[in-house]
Amino acid sequence: STITIVDGRLDIQRNWNTYGTLSFNRLHENPGLPNTVSGPANVTIYNQLTGNLGYYQKVHPLKGRAEFPVEHYDYFDNGLGLAEGVVPNADRDRTELRQSLRLGYEFLEGYEFCVRGTLNQRLYTTAVDAAGFARNSSGWDLVGGIAVDLGGITTAELFAGYLQQNYVDPQFQTLQGAQFGATIYWSPLKELQIKPYVLRTVNESAYVGESGYLNTSFGFDVTYNVLPNVRLDAHADYTIADYQGVAGSTTNRYDQYVGFSAGAMYQPVNQFFIGPRYQYIHRASNQPGLEYSQNLIMLRLG
């Protein structure tokens, strides 16, 4: 569930504004996805408080955007502990801060060169976890790319660069590597939207002896409006979670995920919707006993 507390924008002049959001989310970690534990364990539930302040200005042909997102995570204990290879959930409580600056140059109408730099700080409520690791870290990434807008029919942003995450605990190696991504929106028909994407991020790990992991995901979303009140949608993705262990470790965890979902939604009136949905997740791991598959069929209404 999500509660939006604040969501607004102040227009100073045309193409010059500030904006901000604040929301509260109560979420859970789906079985089979990174940081979840295989076997008979309760689902991990957590609260997430998310906020963002932003500033945007365009003075043709230049654009600039600065953002300051903040996320706080508060996990509930579900009985998992060191015996299962994960730190107790309270040790995962943390605040993540980011500072991002994006600059763009529109060299032709609809075509823009851009560069973005981001700093981050990850601050845990418990300085040293139950396994004796200090999980606080700070990092940065720098990317450059191109953005294209062909009149709303096709928009795309492609970028590449480098990222690095440095950990307070000397037992953890620096997590670093190529940073890249792509987000594309293609609407060949008014009723059809296709959104392929590629994304690499540095994520926190919940496992003992693993500082974090590089998450690389490839996928796409498709939406088709059969009728004004009938919509079909599908999603498919392939994800790699490459974990970083302590210095000298040669058995770092390496997981691969395949996911697929498809559904339909019927909205007879504006206030009511109903529709079926199917979801499949499969995890393969280089660690024994961690292969996982899930088939989920549900009927959604509201």
Backbone as JSON, one array per atom type, in Angstrom:
{
  "sequence": "STITIVDGRLDIQRNWNTYGTLSFNRLHENPGLPNTVSGPANVTIYNQLTGNLGYYQKVHPLKGRAEFPVEHYDYFDNGLGLAEGVVPNADRDRTELRQSLRLGYEFLEGYEFCVRGTLNQRLYTTAVDAAGFARNSSGWDLVGGIAVDLGGITTAELFAGYLQQNYVDPQFQTLQGAQFGATIYWSPLKELQIKPYVLRTVNESAYVGESGYLNTSFGFDVTYNVLPNVRLDAHADYTIADYQGVAGSTTNRYDQYVGFSAGAMYQPVNQFFIGPRYQYIHRASNQPGLEYSQNLIMLRLG",
  "N": [[0.84, -1.18, 0.0], [0.39, 2.3, -0.63], [0.77, 5.6, 0.5], [0.37, 8.81, -0.47], [1.83, 11.67, 0.65], [2.78, 14.27, 0.09], [2.83, 15.91, -3.01], [3.87, 17.9, -5.38], [4.37, 20.85, -7.5], [6.1, 23.85, -8.2], [5.83, 26.37, -10.42], [8.11, 28.59, -11.51], [8.84, 30.15, -13.73], [8.08, 29.71, -17.22], [9.39, 26.59, -18.19], [10.94, 26.46, -15.91], [11.17, 25.39, -12.76], [10.43, 24.15, -9.44], [10.07, 21.17, -7.47], [8.49, 18.61, -5.45], [8.13, 15.56, -3.55], [6.59, 13.3, -1.22], [6.12, 10.25, 0.3], [4.59, 7.36, 1.81], [5.17, 3.92, 2.15], [4.06, 0.6, 2.56], [5.46, -2.43, 2.28], [6.5, -5.64, 0.86], [8.97, -8.23, 0.47], [9.08, -10.03, -2.38], [8.89, -13.58, -2.69], [11.67, -15.41, -3.97], [13.0, -13.32, -5.2], [15.93, -11.07, -5.18], [17.61, -10.98, -2.0], [15.65, -12.34, -0.58], [14.85, -15.25, 1.38], [15.2, -18.72, 0.8], [13.01, -21.53, 1.46], [11.05, -22.54, 4.39], [10.0, -19.76, 5.46], [8.76, -16.71, 6.85], [7.3, -14.03, 4.9], [9.22, -11.13, 4.3], [8.42, -8.07, 5.67], [8.28, -4.55, 5.3], [8.5, -1.02, 6.06], [8.59, 1.9, 4.07], [9.74, 5.12, 3.7], [9.66, 7.74, 1.52], [11.14, 10.48, -0.07], [11.6, 13.45, -2.12], [13.29, 16.22, -3.46], [13.39, 18.59, -6.04], [14.84, 20.49, -8.78], [14.42, 22.25, -11.77], [15.48, 23.66, -14.82], [15.36, 25.25, -17.97], [17.16, 26.78, -20.45], [17.16, 27.41, -23.53], [19.76, 26.31, -25.68], [20.18, 24.68, -23.45], [19.71, 22.47, -20.62], [18.95, 21.82, -17.22], [18.9, 19.78, -14.3], [18.45, 19.18, -10.91], [18.35, 16.89, -8.24], [17.3, 15.58, -5.05], [16.88, 12.89, -3.61], [15.54, 10.94, -0.87], [15.42, 7.99, 1.04], [13.99, 5.96, 3.51], [14.23, 2.92, 5.25], [12.47, 0.57, 7.16], [12.49, -2.37, 8.7], [10.52, -5.28, 9.52], [10.8, -7.83, 11.96], [11.03, -11.2, 11.03], [11.8, -13.58, 12.07], [14.04, -14.56, 10.83], [17.57, -15.13, 10.84], [21.1, -15.33, 11.72], [21.51, -18.06, 11.41], [20.22, -18.69, 9.08], [21.77, -17.47, 7.26], [21.44, -14.75, 6.91], [21.42, -11.34, 8.06], [19.81, -10.26, 11.1], [16.58, -8.72, 10.73], [16.25, -6.12, 11.82], [18.79, -5.1, 11.64], [18.93, -4.27, 9.07], [17.69, -1.85, 8.81], [17.8, 1.39, 7.51], [18.92, 4.55, 6.05], [18.9, 6.02, 2.92], [20.58, 8.34, 0.99], [20.68, 10.57, -1.79], [22.29, 12.63, -4.23], [21.84, 14.29, -7.13], [22.81, 15.51, -10.31], [21.91, 16.61, -13.45], [22.79, 17.52, -16.71], [21.94, 18.9, -19.83], [22.23, 19.23, -23.42], [20.62, 20.44, -26.14], [21.16, 19.7, -29.23], [19.88, 19.41, -31.66], [16.43, 19.83, -32.57], [14.59, 17.87, -30.47], [16.7, 16.14, -30.02], [19.23, 15.37, -27.77], [22.26, 15.77, -26.03], [23.5, 14.46, -22.95], [24.69, 14.58, -19.56], [25.21, 13.05, -16.42], [25.75, 13.16, -12.96], [26.0, 11.46, -9.86], [25.88, 11.3, -6.33], [25.89, 9.17, -3.41], [24.83, 8.16, -0.12], [24.69, 5.64, 2.29], [23.27, 4.9, 5.18], [23.21, 3.06, 8.04], [20.98, 2.24, 10.69], [21.86, 0.62, 12.79], [25.13, 0.58, 13.56], [27.07, -1.49, 13.47], [26.41, -4.71, 12.41], [24.73, -7.81, 13.5], [26.46, -9.8, 12.75], [28.89, -8.66, 12.9], [29.69, -6.85, 10.94], [30.29, -3.64, 9.53], [28.07, -1.81, 7.77], [27.69, 0.65, 6.54], [28.06, 2.87, 3.75], [29.35, 4.76, 0.93], [28.97, 6.24, -2.3], [29.37, 6.8, -5.87], [28.37, 7.77, -9.2], [28.95, 8.33, -12.69], [27.7, 9.27, -15.74], [27.18, 9.47, -19.28], [25.2, 10.35, -22.14], [22.57, 10.06, -24.61], [19.47, 11.61, -25.44], [16.33, 11.2, -27.01], [13.49, 12.54, -28.6], [10.87, 11.94, -30.48], [8.48, 13.45, -31.18], [6.63, 12.29, -29.4], [5.84, 9.79, -30.35], [8.02, 8.1, -30.29], [10.28, 7.97, -27.67], [13.49, 8.07, -26.17], [16.2, 7.27, -24.0], [19.57, 6.78, -23.65], [22.42, 5.72, -21.91], [25.77, 5.6, -20.54], [28.52, 4.77, -18.38], [30.4, 4.92, -15.37], [30.51, 3.37, -12.14], [30.83, 3.37, -8.53], [31.08, 1.99, -5.27], [31.9, 2.49, -1.96], [32.85, 0.98, 1.07], [32.54, 1.25, 4.63], [33.47, -0.79, 6.29], [36.5, -2.49, 6.39], [36.66, -5.12, 5.59], [35.0, -5.46, 3.45], [35.12, -5.37, -0.05], [35.63, -2.74, -2.48], [32.86, -2.0, -4.47], [32.49, -1.91, -7.84], [32.22, -0.87, -11.29], [31.1, -0.96, -14.76], [28.59, 1.36, -15.63], [25.38, 1.51, -16.97], [22.49, 2.07, -19.06], [19.14, 2.12, -20.42], [16.13, 3.57, -21.47], [13.18, 3.28, -23.19], [10.42, 4.44, -25.02], [7.9, 3.47, -27.07], [5.35, 3.97, -29.32], [3.75, 2.65, -31.66], [1.13, 2.45, -32.47], [-1.87, 4.2, -31.54], [-3.18, 2.87, -29.51], [-1.29, 1.15, -28.5], [1.53, 0.62, -26.47], [4.98, 0.23, -26.05], [7.65, -0.56, -23.99], [10.8, -1.03, -23.7], [13.71, -1.67, -21.61], [16.92, -1.18, -20.02], [18.94, -1.58, -17.18], [21.34, -0.85, -14.7], [22.26, -1.11, -11.33], [23.56, -0.43, -8.0], [22.88, -2.4, -5.27], [21.8, -3.0, -1.87], [22.78, -5.75, 0.24], [21.27, -8.46, 2.07], [22.55, -10.57, 3.16], [24.82, -12.42, 5.22], [28.23, -11.61, 5.15], [28.15, -10.57, 2.58], [28.44, -7.59, 0.95], [26.95, -6.09, -0.91], [25.26, -5.96, -4.12], [25.69, -5.96, -7.67], [23.11, -5.11, -9.72], [21.75, -6.06, -12.67], [19.5, -5.52, -15.16], [17.35, -6.51, -17.79], [14.57, -5.84, -19.81], [11.05, -5.56, -20.76], [7.95, -3.77, -21.1], [4.59, -4.06, -22.13], [1.64, -2.54, -23.24], [-1.72, -2.68, -24.23], [-4.58, -1.18, -25.37], [-7.46, -2.58, -25.84], [-10.16, -1.87, -25.94], [-11.75, 1.23, -24.94], [-12.24, 0.69, -22.23], [-11.02, -1.71, -21.69], [-8.03, -3.31, -21.09], [-4.97, -4.83, -22.01], [-1.93, -6.19, -20.73], [1.61, -6.88, -20.48], [4.67, -8.18, -19.15], [8.17, -8.77, -19.19], [11.34, -9.95, -18.06], [14.9, -10.22, -17.55], [17.29, -10.76, -15.16], [20.36, -10.15, -13.47], [22.0, -10.77, -10.47], [24.82, -9.93, -9.02], [26.76, -10.65, -6.48], [28.88, -9.08, -4.01], [31.42, -10.13, -2.0], [33.36, -10.54, 1.07], [36.81, -9.41, 1.29], [39.03, -11.35, -0.63], [37.31, -13.47, -0.98], [36.17, -16.26, -2.84], [33.83, -17.38, -3.53], [31.57, -15.9, -4.19], [28.13, -15.07, -4.27], [26.0, -15.6, -7.09], [23.29, -14.84, -8.85], [20.62, -15.54, -11.15], [17.72, -14.34, -12.74], [14.53, -14.93, -14.16], [11.64, -13.47, -15.31], [8.11, -13.21, -15.87], [4.98, -11.8, -16.71], [1.46, -11.4, -17.26], [-1.65, -9.86, -18.0], [-5.12, -8.84, -17.79], [-7.45, -6.11, -17.78], [-10.58, -4.95, -16.89], [-12.76, -2.27, -16.96], [-15.71, -1.4, -16.13], [-17.03, 0.87, -15.15], [-15.86, 4.13, -14.15], [-15.15, 3.96, -11.46], [-14.62, 1.32, -10.79], [-12.74, -1.71, -11.22], [-11.69, -4.84, -12.66], [-9.93, -7.91, -13.12], [-7.97, -10.71, -14.44], [-4.66, -12.1, -13.68], [-1.43, -13.41, -14.44], [1.67, -14.62, -13.17], [5.12, -15.39, -13.38], [8.14, -16.49, -11.91], [11.54, -17.3, -11.91], [14.47, -18.44, -10.32], [17.93, -18.99, -10.65], [20.93, -20.1, -9.18], [24.42, -19.92, -8.24], [24.91, -20.96, -5.81], [24.3, -23.75, -3.68], [21.02, -25.21, -3.31], [19.39, -22.97, -3.71], [17.82, -22.59, -5.92], [14.76, -21.54, -7.39], [11.28, -21.41, -8.12], [8.25, -19.85, -9.11], [4.79, -19.83, -9.64], [2.06, -17.8, -10.15], [-1.32, -17.11, -9.96], [-3.91, -14.81, -10.12], [-6.83, -12.88, -9.25], [-7.69, -9.64, -9.66], [-9.37, -6.92, -8.17], [-11.06, -3.81, -7.61]],
  "CA": [[0.0, 0.0, 0.0], [1.13, 3.56, -0.74], [0.08, 6.82, 0.89], [1.07, 10.01, -0.93], [1.68, 12.75, 1.63], [2.99, 15.53, -0.62], [3.23, 15.77, -4.41], [3.55, 19.2, -5.96], [5.36, 21.55, -8.31], [5.98, 25.31, -8.23], [6.36, 26.93, -11.66], [8.65, 29.94, -11.34], [8.56, 30.67, -15.05], [8.01, 28.61, -18.17], [10.63, 25.8, -18.23], [11.74, 26.73, -14.7], [10.3, 25.0, -11.66], [10.89, 23.28, -8.36], [9.04, 20.17, -7.19], [8.79, 17.75, -4.31], [7.22, 14.47, -3.24], [6.8, 12.58, 0.02], [5.15, 9.16, 0.34], [4.82, 6.25, 2.74], [4.84, 2.65, 1.53], [4.18, -0.64, 3.32], [5.79, -3.35, 1.2], [7.1, -6.92, 1.25], [9.91, -8.77, -0.5], [8.48, -11.19, -3.03], [9.72, -14.78, -2.69], [12.42, -15.69, -5.19], [13.75, -12.15, -5.66], [17.12, -10.86, -4.37], [17.51, -10.73, -0.56], [14.68, -13.2, 0.09], [15.43, -16.51, 1.81], [14.46, -19.91, 0.39], [12.6, -22.41, 2.54], [9.85, -22.15, 5.16], [10.21, -18.51, 6.21], [7.73, -15.7, 6.61], [7.65, -12.96, 3.99], [9.78, -9.96, 4.96], [7.61, -6.87, 5.52], [9.01, -3.35, 5.7], [7.96, 0.3, 5.74], [9.5, 2.74, 3.31], [9.39, 6.54, 3.61], [10.39, 8.24, 0.37], [10.97, 11.9, -0.37], [12.47, 13.97, -3.17], [13.23, 17.63, -3.82], [14.02, 18.76, -7.34], [14.91, 21.8, -9.41], [14.59, 22.1, -13.22], [15.49, 24.9, -15.59], [15.78, 25.14, -19.35], [17.46, 28.0, -21.21], [17.52, 26.75, -24.79], [19.58, 24.86, -25.84], [20.69, 23.99, -22.26], [18.77, 22.03, -19.61], [19.59, 21.38, -15.98], [18.0, 19.22, -13.3], [19.08, 18.72, -9.67], [17.4, 16.16, -7.4], [17.82, 15.16, -3.76], [15.99, 11.87, -3.06], [15.84, 10.32, 0.42], [14.59, 6.81, 1.33], [14.25, 5.32, 4.81], [13.68, 1.57, 5.32], [12.26, 0.06, 8.52], [12.1, -3.77, 8.48], [9.91, -6.04, 10.6], [11.44, -9.11, 12.23], [10.23, -12.36, 10.64], [12.39, -14.77, 12.63], [15.26, -14.93, 10.14], [18.77, -14.71, 11.55], [22.38, -15.77, 11.22], [21.44, -19.48, 11.04], [19.75, -18.76, 7.7], [22.72, -16.76, 6.42], [21.08, -13.34, 6.74], [21.46, -10.57, 9.3], [18.45, -9.99, 11.6], [15.97, -7.65, 9.92], [16.49, -4.79, 12.39], [20.1, -4.64, 11.17], [18.79, -3.77, 7.71], [17.1, -0.51, 8.84], [18.8, 2.33, 6.99], [18.52, 5.72, 5.28], [19.7, 6.19, 1.71], [20.56, 9.7, 0.48], [21.3, 10.75, -3.09], [22.35, 13.97, -4.79], [22.01, 14.04, -8.56], [22.81, 16.68, -11.19], [21.86, 16.23, -14.86], [22.9, 18.64, -17.63], [21.66, 18.48, -21.2], [22.43, 20.19, -24.51], [19.78, 20.06, -27.26], [21.88, 20.12, -30.43], [18.84, 19.49, -32.67], [15.13, 19.7, -31.93], [14.28, 16.49, -30.13], [17.92, 15.37, -29.81], [19.93, 16.01, -26.65], [23.37, 15.15, -25.31], [23.32, 14.7, -21.52], [25.64, 14.01, -18.63], [24.63, 13.03, -15.08], [26.59, 12.68, -11.87], [25.21, 11.17, -8.66], [26.52, 10.85, -5.09], [24.95, 8.53, -2.5], [25.27, 7.76, 1.21], [23.8, 4.63, 2.85], [23.55, 5.0, 6.61], [22.44, 2.07, 8.78], [20.62, 2.6, 12.07], [22.81, -0.14, 13.6], [26.42, 0.81, 12.92], [27.69, -2.79, 13.25], [25.32, -5.68, 12.48], [24.9, -8.93, 14.42], [27.57, -10.63, 12.3], [30.14, -7.92, 13.1], [30.05, -6.05, 9.77], [29.82, -2.25, 9.42], [27.51, -1.81, 6.41], [27.6, 1.98, 5.96], [28.85, 3.04, 2.54], [29.08, 5.93, 0.09], [29.36, 5.93, -3.66], [29.12, 7.79, -6.92], [28.38, 7.3, -10.58], [29.02, 9.38, -13.69], [27.3, 8.71, -17.02], [26.85, 10.35, -20.37], [24.35, 9.65, -23.09], [21.77, 10.82, -25.56], [18.02, 11.5, -25.29], [15.66, 11.47, -28.28], [12.04, 12.67, -28.51], [10.33, 12.07, -31.84], [7.09, 13.89, -31.18], [5.76, 11.48, -28.56], [5.7, 8.43, -30.88], [9.17, 7.39, -29.74], [11.25, 8.69, -26.84], [14.51, 7.14, -25.71], [17.39, 7.8, -23.35], [20.6, 5.78, -23.52], [23.57, 6.3, -21.22], [26.79, 4.66, -20.07], [29.54, 5.42, -17.59], [31.12, 4.14, -14.36], [29.99, 3.51, -10.78], [31.69, 2.84, -7.46], [30.52, 2.02, -3.92], [32.97, 2.28, -0.99], [32.28, 0.54, 2.34], [33.27, 1.59, 5.84], [34.12, -1.99, 6.81], [37.63, -2.86, 5.54], [36.5, -6.49, 5.09], [34.25, -5.41, 2.2], [35.8, -4.78, -1.18], [34.91, -1.71, -3.23], [32.01, -2.53, -5.53], [32.65, -0.97, -8.94], [32.06, -1.45, -12.61], [30.45, -0.15, -15.78], [27.21, 1.78, -15.39], [24.72, 1.72, -18.26], [21.04, 1.95, -19.0], [18.34, 2.61, -21.55], [14.68, 3.56, -21.31], [12.61, 3.58, -24.49], [8.96, 4.45, -25.11], [7.53, 3.38, -28.48], [3.91, 3.84, -29.5], [3.48, 2.58, -33.1], [-0.31, 2.69, -32.6], [-2.4, 4.98, -30.43], [-3.62, 1.95, -28.45], [-0.2, 0.24, -28.14], [2.75, 1.22, -25.91], [6.04, -0.74, -25.8], [8.67, 0.12, -23.19], [11.97, -1.81, -23.32], [14.63, -0.97, -20.71], [18.13, -1.81, -19.48], [19.3, -0.8, -16.0], [22.3, -1.42, -13.74], [22.3, -0.37, -10.07], [24.2, -1.04, -6.83], [21.86, -2.65, -4.26], [22.26, -3.53, -0.59], [22.57, -7.17, 0.46], [20.81, -8.86, 3.39], [23.22, -11.81, 3.52], [26.06, -12.33, 5.98], [29.43, -11.7, 4.33], [27.96, -9.95, 1.27], [28.22, -6.15, 1.16], [25.91, -5.61, -1.82], [25.33, -6.64, -5.4], [25.38, -5.25, -8.9], [21.87, -5.62, -10.28], [21.65, -5.73, -14.08], [18.17, -6.0, -15.58], [16.88, -6.26, -19.16], [13.18, -6.23, -19.88], [10.14, -4.68, -21.49], [6.54, -3.72, -20.75], [3.7, -3.82, -23.26], [0.26, -2.24, -22.88], [-2.57, -2.54, -25.4], [-5.96, -0.83, -25.04], [-8.35, -3.22, -26.8], [-11.3, -0.96, -25.94], [-11.48, 2.28, -23.95], [-12.33, 0.19, -20.85], [-10.39, -3.03, -21.62], [-6.6, -3.16, -21.32], [-4.09, -5.98, -21.85], [-0.55, -5.79, -20.47], [2.57, -7.96, -20.28], [6.01, -7.77, -18.7], [9.18, -9.83, -19.18], [12.65, -9.42, -17.7], [16.02, -11.09, -17.2], [18.06, -9.99, -14.18], [21.55, -10.76, -12.86], [22.41, -10.21, -9.19], [26.22, -10.33, -8.84], [27.06, -10.22, -5.11], [30.25, -8.76, -3.64], [31.71, -10.65, -0.66], [34.5, -9.99, 1.79], [38.06, -9.47, 0.55], [39.6, -12.69, -0.76], [36.29, -14.5, -1.18], [36.09, -16.81, -4.2], [32.54, -18.07, -3.68], [30.51, -14.9, -4.16], [26.85, -15.52, -4.81], [25.67, -15.09, -8.41], [21.93, -15.3, -9.14], [19.98, -15.11, -12.39], [16.27, -14.36, -12.59], [13.68, -14.76, -15.33], [10.29, -13.15, -14.87], [7.11, -12.93, -16.9], [3.62, -11.62, -16.22], [0.49, -10.93, -18.24], [-2.96, -9.7, -17.38], [-6.17, -8.06, -18.46], [-8.18, -5.28, -16.85], [-11.85, -4.47, -17.4], [-13.24, -1.16, -16.14], [-17.06, -1.1, -16.62], [-17.26, 2.27, -14.8], [-14.61, 4.74, -13.71], [-14.86, 3.66, -10.06], [-14.46, -0.11, -10.53], [-11.97, -2.49, -12.19], [-11.55, -6.26, -12.34], [-9.18, -8.59, -14.17], [-7.05, -11.77, -14.04], [-3.24, -11.88, -13.93], [-0.52, -14.55, -14.24], [3.05, -14.19, -12.95], [6.09, -16.47, -13.24], [9.49, -16.08, -11.51], [12.49, -18.41, -11.73], [15.81, -18.03, -9.89], [19.03, -19.95, -10.69], [22.02, -19.56, -8.37], [25.63, -20.73, -8.15], [24.96, -21.51, -4.46], [23.4, -24.91, -3.62], [19.75, -25.12, -2.59], [18.74, -21.67, -3.84], [16.97, -22.49, -7.11], [13.4, -21.23, -6.96], [10.3, -21.08, -9.17], [6.94, -19.46, -8.58], [3.68, -19.54, -10.55], [1.02, -17.09, -9.38], [-2.53, -16.73, -10.7], [-4.74, -14.01, -9.22], [-7.91, -12.04, -9.75], [-7.59, -8.33, -9.01], [-10.52, -6.04, -8.3], [-10.98, -2.66, -6.71]],
  "C": [[0.88, 1.24, 0.0], [0.23, 4.72, -0.32], [0.92, 8.0, 0.43], [0.78, 11.15, 0.04], [1.79, 14.1, 0.96], [3.39, 15.2, -2.05], [2.87, 17.07, -5.11], [4.7, 19.8, -6.74], [5.05, 23.05, -8.29], [6.65, 25.8, -9.51], [6.81, 28.36, -11.42], [8.45, 30.74, -12.62], [8.39, 29.46, -15.97], [9.38, 27.93, -18.25], [11.55, 26.1, -17.05], [10.85, 26.43, -13.49], [11.07, 24.25, -10.58], [9.74, 22.33, -8.02], [9.47, 19.31, -6.01], [7.72, 16.69, -4.11], [7.59, 13.87, -1.88], [5.72, 11.5, 0.11], [5.58, 8.1, 1.34], [4.34, 4.97, 2.08], [5.0, 1.51, 2.55], [4.3, -1.76, 2.3], [6.28, -4.68, 1.76], [8.02, -7.37, 0.12], [9.33, -10.05, -1.09], [9.4, -12.39, -2.97], [10.42, -14.97, -4.04], [13.2, -14.52, -5.73], [14.96, -11.92, -4.76], [16.78, -10.48, -2.92], [16.42, -11.53, 0.14], [15.31, -14.56, 0.33], [14.57, -17.67, 1.34], [14.07, -20.73, 1.61], [11.42, -21.85, 3.3], [10.11, -20.93, 6.03], [9.09, -17.55, 5.89], [8.23, -14.67, 5.6], [8.16, -11.76, 4.79], [8.95, -8.72, 4.63], [8.42, -5.67, 5.99], [8.22, -2.1, 5.33], [9.02, 1.11, 5.03], [8.94, 4.17, 3.26], [10.28, 7.16, 2.56], [10.09, 9.72, 0.15], [11.93, 12.34, -1.45], [12.22, 15.46, -3.34], [13.97, 17.82, -5.13], [13.95, 20.18, -7.85], [15.2, 21.59, -10.89], [14.57, 23.47, -13.87], [16.02, 24.62, -16.99], [15.96, 26.52, -19.94], [18.04, 27.51, -22.53], [18.87, 27.22, -25.31], [20.02, 24.05, -24.61], [19.55, 23.61, -21.31], [19.56, 21.6, -18.37], [18.56, 20.86, -15.0], [18.83, 18.74, -12.11], [18.01, 18.05, -8.8], [18.1, 15.66, -6.15], [16.87, 14.14, -3.13], [16.5, 11.33, -1.72], [14.89, 9.13, 0.59], [14.99, 6.23, 2.68], [13.52, 3.99, 4.85], [13.62, 1.12, 6.77], [11.68, -1.35, 8.39], [11.49, -4.38, 9.73], [10.64, -7.38, 10.74], [10.52, -10.25, 11.81], [10.87, -13.66, 11.11], [13.67, -15.21, 11.95], [16.47, -14.4, 10.9], [20.02, -15.32, 10.95], [22.35, -17.23, 10.78], [20.98, -19.66, 9.61], [20.67, -17.99, 6.75], [22.38, -15.32, 6.16], [21.18, -12.65, 8.09], [20.03, -10.38, 9.79], [17.88, -8.73, 10.94], [16.2, -6.26, 10.49], [17.83, -4.23, 11.94], [20.05, -4.08, 9.76], [18.17, -2.37, 7.67], [18.16, 0.51, 8.42], [18.12, 3.52, 6.33], [19.46, 5.86, 4.1], [19.48, 7.61, 1.17], [21.23, 9.73, -0.89], [21.27, 12.22, -3.48], [22.73, 13.83, -6.25], [21.93, 15.35, -9.34], [22.89, 16.18, -12.63], [21.89, 17.49, -15.71], [22.7, 18.13, -19.05], [21.88, 19.61, -22.19], [21.66, 19.69, -25.72], [20.41, 20.58, -28.55], [20.99, 20.17, -31.66], [17.5, 19.36, -31.95], [14.8, 18.23, -31.72], [15.49, 15.61, -29.87], [18.79, 16.1, -28.78], [21.09, 15.15, -26.15], [23.18, 15.44, -23.83], [24.43, 14.02, -20.73], [25.03, 14.1, -17.24], [25.63, 12.47, -14.08], [25.76, 12.53, -10.61], [26.13, 10.75, -7.51], [25.47, 10.13, -4.26], [25.63, 8.19, -1.19], [24.24, 6.79, 1.76], [24.17, 4.44, 4.32], [22.64, 4.07, 7.38], [22.18, 2.54, 10.2], [21.53, 1.89, 13.06], [24.17, -0.08, 12.92], [27.14, -0.49, 12.57], [26.61, -3.84, 13.42], [25.68, -6.87, 13.38], [26.05, -9.85, 14.02], [28.91, -9.92, 12.41], [30.59, -7.09, 11.92], [29.48, -4.63, 9.89], [29.37, -2.03, 7.98], [27.34, -0.41, 5.81], [28.51, 2.1, 4.73], [28.5, 4.36, 1.87], [29.58, 5.62, -1.31], [29.04, 7.05, -4.62], [28.99, 7.08, -8.27], [28.38, 8.51, -11.5], [28.72, 8.75, -15.04], [27.07, 9.82, -18.03], [26.0, 9.61, -21.39], [23.62, 10.59, -24.01], [20.29, 10.57, -25.3], [17.38, 11.95, -26.59], [14.16, 11.54, -28.02], [11.5, 12.96, -29.9], [8.84, 12.34, -31.79], [6.15, 13.02, -30.39], [5.55, 10.06, -29.06], [6.82, 7.56, -30.32], [10.0, 8.35, -28.91], [12.23, 7.66, -26.3], [15.62, 7.91, -25.01], [18.36, 6.64, -23.13], [21.82, 6.42, -22.88], [24.53, 5.21, -20.78], [27.85, 5.45, -19.3], [30.16, 4.45, -16.59], [30.49, 4.4, -13.01], [30.95, 2.9, -9.78], [30.98, 3.02, -6.12], [31.62, 1.62, -2.94], [32.36, 2.02, 0.39], [33.18, 0.91, 3.51], [34.07, 0.39, 6.34], [35.27, -2.4, 5.88], [37.55, -4.28, 5.0], [35.77, -6.52, 3.75], [35.08, -4.74, 1.12], [34.96, -3.66, -1.79], [34.13, -2.36, -4.35], [32.02, -1.51, -6.67], [32.47, -1.67, -10.27], [31.39, -0.48, -13.56], [29.01, 0.15, -15.36], [26.58, 2.05, -16.74], [23.22, 1.56, -18.08], [20.39, 2.49, -20.25], [16.87, 2.53, -21.17], [14.08, 4.07, -22.63], [11.09, 3.51, -24.4], [8.6, 4.51, -26.59], [6.04, 3.12, -28.59], [3.58, 3.82, -30.98], [2.0, 2.78, -33.43], [-0.77, 3.48, -31.38], [-2.73, 4.08, -29.24], [-2.48, 1.11, -27.89], [1.02, 1.02, -27.64], [3.74, 0.1, -25.57], [7.19, -0.02, -25.12], [9.81, -0.84, -22.82], [12.91, -0.98, -22.43], [15.83, -1.84, -20.4], [18.56, -0.95, -18.3], [20.3, -1.56, -15.15], [22.36, -0.51, -12.51], [23.12, -1.14, -9.04], [23.14, -1.17, -5.74], [22.49, -3.2, -2.99], [21.94, -5.02, -0.47], [22.1, -7.42, 1.88], [21.55, -10.08, 3.91], [24.51, -11.55, 4.28], [27.25, -12.5, 5.03], [29.31, -11.12, 2.95], [27.62, -8.48, 1.48], [27.06, -5.62, 0.34], [26.01, -6.39, -3.11], [25.05, -5.68, -6.54], [24.16, -5.9, -9.53], [21.75, -5.12, -11.72], [20.38, -6.35, -14.63], [17.88, -5.57, -17.01], [15.42, -6.67, -19.23], [12.35, -5.3, -20.74], [8.73, -4.82, -20.92], [5.74, -3.4, -22.0], [2.29, -3.58, -22.74], [-0.55, -2.03, -24.16], [-4.01, -2.31, -24.95], [-6.88, -1.39, -26.13], [-9.59, -2.37, -27.03], [-11.0, 0.14, -24.94], [-11.51, 1.79, -22.51], [-11.78, -1.23, -20.7], [-8.92, -2.89, -22.0], [-5.88, -4.49, -21.09], [-2.68, -5.48, -21.57], [0.31, -7.02, -20.22], [3.9, -7.37, -19.88], [6.93, -8.97, -18.76], [10.52, -9.21, -18.82], [13.64, -10.56, -17.42], [16.96, -10.26, -16.34], [19.22, -10.81, -13.66], [21.84, -10.02, -11.57], [23.79, -10.77, -8.88], [26.7, -9.78, -7.5], [28.56, -10.01, -4.9], [30.49, -9.2, -2.2], [32.88, -9.95, 0.0], [35.75, -10.17, 0.94], [38.6, -10.9, 0.55], [38.6, -13.79, -1.0], [36.26, -14.94, -2.64], [34.76, -17.5, -4.47], [31.39, -17.07, -3.61], [29.26, -15.43, -4.84], [26.57, -14.83, -6.15], [24.32, -15.68, -8.81], [21.46, -14.76, -10.47], [18.48, -15.31, -12.25], [15.61, -14.19, -13.95], [12.27, -14.51, -14.82], [9.38, -12.85, -16.04], [5.76, -12.75, -16.22], [2.74, -11.09, -17.34], [-0.87, -10.83, -17.57], [-3.9, -8.9, -18.25], [-6.92, -7.27, -17.4], [-9.44, -4.74, -17.54], [-12.39, -3.43, -16.43], [-14.63, -0.75, -16.63], [-17.48, 0.33, -16.3], [-15.95, 2.81, -14.24], [-14.19, 4.3, -12.31], [-14.53, 2.19, -9.8], [-13.63, -0.77, -11.63], [-11.87, -3.92, -11.71], [-10.78, -6.92, -13.48], [-8.26, -9.67, -13.63], [-5.6, -11.39, -14.35], [-2.45, -13.15, -13.62], [0.91, -14.02, -14.11], [3.95, -15.4, -12.74], [7.45, -15.89, -12.89], [10.34, -17.35, -11.38], [13.85, -17.85, -11.36], [16.77, -19.21, -10.04], [20.21, -19.32, -9.99], [23.23, -20.49, -8.42], [25.82, -21.31, -6.75], [23.95, -22.66, -4.36], [22.12, -24.61, -2.85], [18.99, -23.84, -2.77], [17.92, -21.52, -5.12], [15.5, -22.37, -6.67], [12.53, -20.94, -8.17], [8.96, -20.77, -8.52], [5.97, -19.23, -9.73], [2.55, -18.93, -9.71], [-0.12, -16.69, -10.32], [-3.44, -15.97, -9.73], [-5.82, -13.27, -9.99], [-7.88, -10.75, -8.97], [-8.9, -7.56, -9.2], [-10.4, -4.9, -7.29], [-11.92, -1.57, -7.13]]
}
